[in-house]
């Protein structure tokens, strides 16, 4: 599907961008891959890493509407990954989260529509489901903007999205913190030992995005079913992997955190299709305001949503095996030895 296509990746110097660029260069033959991001140093590093004539770079911010429109010229496929995603940063600077995750997303969607690209896949997160922090709220609005565009656009563009949980060893996630604490001979800090989180290796997250590209229909949000583990078990497995006796230090739940994350709400499940590894949350084709206010279509809610508390729960050995499968952990172990 991507052979001879011109691909644009917003926020393309991040964990997702680096991984999908590598996969596309190795397994497909796109006409071009353009990385659109703000960080010139990371672009410089990517250019030196891949040495590919297929790979192109544009310095720009999704907040800059004119720049986004120029970047979207003659593009076939867009992966929209640009975002402020650090929960603490967004809590302290919520307006910045709005500027990037909401207004920036609208700029990208408008440009994709006006340039009539074939398909755009926007990346969302479990934090967008029943959001309690600024990052999650801004990502929830990203989803709503995509759904509204899918309903209202008259262009040929297909708008769809993905939603996934904790991507293991992505920038800002907990595993790099655990490893850094072990390397510095400090105990691993955990918030609450019984807190659960979905665990999703980055390659699986990439596969979800490519699945959405291939199978996503207008207004779909595709969700990857994922196992979960408690924070305590994840931390203990990491300690054992690095043969560390430093132990754990409980610090308490921080502002903006949940005990359990949700990937598909009760409300979503009413209109979702379930597959072996995925949920497809379908969009309403249109909003009929008279019917919206006067009639209902569903008699009851499902018992509960799809959460990190009721998904497949990994035991200690399964958690350890999953962590050991990460190339970043393997590299850290090689460096340690």
Buried (B, 14 or more C-beta within 10 A) or exposed (E): EBEEBBBBBBBBBBBBBBBBBBBBBEEBEBEBBBBBBBBEEBBEEBBEEBEBEBBBBBEBBBBBBEBBBEBBEEBBBBBBBBBBBBBBBBBEBBEBBBBBBBBBBBBBBBBBBEBEBBBBBBBBBBBBBBBEBBBBBBBBBBBEBBBBBBBEBEEEBBBBBBBBBBBBBBEBBBBBBBBEBBEEEEBBBBBBEEBBBBBBBBBBBBBBBBBBBEEBBBBBBBBBBBBBBBBBBBBBBBBBBBEBEBEBEEEEEEEBBBBBBBBBBBBBBBEBEEEEEBBBBBBEEEEEEEEEEEEEEEEEEBEEBBBBBBBEBBEBEBBBEBBEEBEBBEEBBEEEE
